[in-house]
Amino acid sequence: MLEGKGMVKETDMPLKMQIQAMACASKALDLYDVNDCISIAAHIKKEFDKVYGMGWQCVVGFNFGCFFTHSPGTFIYFALETLNFLIYKGTSSDLSSLSVT
């Protein structure tokens, strides 16, 4: 497990889910090379689908921008080591929209 702590940049997730997100990201970084962002994102997405139900999305990278719609209470954007992580559960466009850069 990585020693570094994650830094939450923005979230509306409950604290328990935030802790799960950062622990899952840390585990993925133990399993995959830091440059293998697709495998890291897939690992996190699959874990969240399993634990919290289908429909989760995950973006991992060094630098990215995005604009998305998410279900309230399901969004976190954080940094861990040299990577940024965006995890959210998608929904219809009439709910919370957010832009992250």
SEGUKE-238709 format. One line per 4 residues: number of its first residue (from 1); their letters; for each residue x, y, z of N, C-alpha, C. Coordinates in steps of 0.2 Angstrom, whole numbers. Layout:
BEGIN
NUM> a> X:Y:Z:X:Y:Z:X:Y:Z | ...
END
This chain:
BEGIN
1> mleg> 4:-6:0:0:0:0:4:6:0 | 2:11:-4:6:17:-4:6:21:2 | 12:24:4:12:28:10:9:35:9 | 9:38:3:7:45:2:-1:45:3
5> kgmv> -3:51:5:-10:52:7:-13:56:0 | -19:54:-1:-23:57:-6:-25:64:-4 | -26:69:-9:-28:76:-7:-34:77:-11 | -40:77:-8:-46:78:-11:-47:85:-13
9> ketd> -48:86:-20:-49:93:-23:-56:95:-23 | -61:91:-24:-68:92:-24:-72:86:-23 | -77:86:-19:-81:80:-18:-88:82:-16 | -93:77:-17:-99:78:-13:-101:71:-11
13> mplk> -96:66:-10:-97:60:-8:-97:60:0 | -100:55:3:-100:54:10:-93:52:12 | -90:53:18:-83:52:20:-81:45:19 | -86:40:21:-84:33:20:-83:31:13
17> mqiq> -86:34:8:-85:32:1:-79:36:-1 | -77:42:1:-71:45:-1:-65:41:1 | -65:38:7:-60:34:10:-59:28:6 | -65:25:4:-65:19:-1:-62:20:-7
21> amac> -64:26:-10:-61:28:-17:-53:29:-16 | -51:32:-11:-43:33:-11:-40:26:-9 | -43:22:-5:-40:16:-4:-40:11:-10 | -45:12:-14:-46:8:-21:-40:10:-25
25> aska> -40:17:-26:-34:20:-30:-27:18:-28 | -26:18:-22:-20:16:-19:-18:8:-21 | -23:4:-20:-23:-3:-22:-21:-4:-29 | -25:0:-33:-24:0:-41:-16:2:-42
29> ldly> -14:7:-39:-7:9:-40:-2:4:-38 | -4:0:-33:0:-6:-31:1:-11:-36 | -5:-12:-40:-6:-18:-45:-3:-16:-52 | -4:-9:-54:-2:-7:-60:3:-2:-60
33> dvnd> 7:-2:-66:12:4:-67:8:10:-67 | 11:16:-64:8:22:-64:6:25:-71 | 10:23:-76:8:25:-83:3:21:-86 | 0:16:-83:-5:12:-86:-12:15:-83
37> cisi> -14:21:-85:-20:24:-82:-26:20:-84 | -26:17:-90:-32:13:-92:-34:8:-87 | -29:4:-85:-29:-2:-81:-31:0:-74 | -28:6:-72:-30:9:-65:-37:11:-65
41> aahi> -39:15:-70:-46:17:-70:-51:11:-70 | -49:6:-74:-54:0:-75:-54:-3:-68 | -49:-4:-65:-49:-7:-58:-54:-4:-53 | -53:3:-53:-57:7:-48:-65:7:-51
45> kkef> -66:7:-57:-73:7:-59:-76:0:-58 | -73:-5:-59:-75:-12:-58:-77:-13:-50 | -72:-10:-46:-73:-11:-39:-79:-7:-36 | -80:-1:-39:-86:3:-37:-92:0:-40
49> dkvy> -92:-2:-46:-98:-6:-48:-100:-12:-44 | -95:-15:-41:-96:-21:-37:-99:-19:-30 | -96:-14:-27:-98:-12:-21:-104:-7:-20 | -105:-3:-25:-110:2:-25:-115:2:-31
53> gmgw> -115:-3:-35:-120:-4:-40:-117:-1:-47 | -120:-4:-52:-117:-2:-59:-118:5:-60 | -114:8:-65:-115:15:-68:-109:19:-66 | -104:17:-63:-98:21:-61:-94:23:-67
57> qcvv> -91:28:-66:-86:30:-71:-79:33:-68 | -74:32:-71:-67:33:-68:-63:36:-73 | -60:42:-72:-55:45:-76:-48:45:-72 | -43:43:-75:-36:44:-71:-31:46:-76
61> gfnf> -27:51:-74:-22:54:-78:-18:59:-74 | -13:62:-78:-8:67:-75:-11:74:-76 | -15:75:-82:-18:81:-83:-24:80:-88 | -30:82:-86:-36:81:-90:-41:86:-88
65> gcff> -45:88:-93:-51:92:-91:-57:88:-93 | -63:90:-90:-69:86:-91:-75:90:-89 | -81:88:-92:-87:91:-90:-92:85:-90 | -96:84:-85:-100:78:-84:-106:80:-80
69> thsp> -111:75:-80:-116:75:-76:-116:69:-71 | -118:70:-65:-117:65:-60:-123:64:-55 | -124:59:-52:-129:58:-47:-126:61:-41 | -130:65:-37:-128:69:-31:-126:64:-26
73> gtfi> -120:66:-23:-117:61:-18:-112:56:-20 | -111:56:-27:-107:51:-30:-100:53:-33 | -98:59:-32:-93:62:-36:-87:64:-31 | -81:62:-33:-74:64:-30:-69:65:-35
77> yfal> -65:70:-34:-59:72:-38:-54:73:-33 | -48:69:-34:-43:69:-29:-36:67:-33 | -31:69:-29:-24:68:-32:-21:63:-27 | -17:58:-30:-14:53:-26:-7:52:-30
81> etln> -2:52:-26:5:52:-29:5:57:-35 | 7:55:-41:7:60:-47:1:60:-51 | -4:56:-49:-10:56:-53:-16:59:-50 | -21:61:-55:-27:64:-53:-32:59:-54
85> fliy> -37:58:-50:-43:53:-50:-49:57:-50 | -54:55:-55:-61:57:-55:-65:51:-55 | -69:50:-50:-74:45:-50:-81:48:-48 | -86:45:-52:-93:48:-51:-97:42:-54
89> kgts> -104:43:-52:-109:39:-55:-113:43:-60 | -114:41:-66:-117:45:-71:-125:45:-70 | -128:50:-73:-135:50:-72:-138:55:-78 | -144:56:-78:-147:60:-84:-145:67:-83
93> sdls> -145:71:-89:-142:78:-89:-146:83:-85 | -152:81:-82:-155:86:-78:-153:87:-71 | -148:83:-69:-146:84:-62:-139:87:-62 | -135:86:-57:-129:90:-55:-124:90:-61
97> slsv> -122:95:-64:-116:95:-69:-110:99:-66 | -104:96:-68:-98:99:-65:-93:99:-70 | -89:104:-70:-83:104:-74:-77:104:-70 | -72:100:-72:-66:99:-68:-60:100:-73
101> t> -55:104:-71:-49:105:-75:-43:104:-70
END
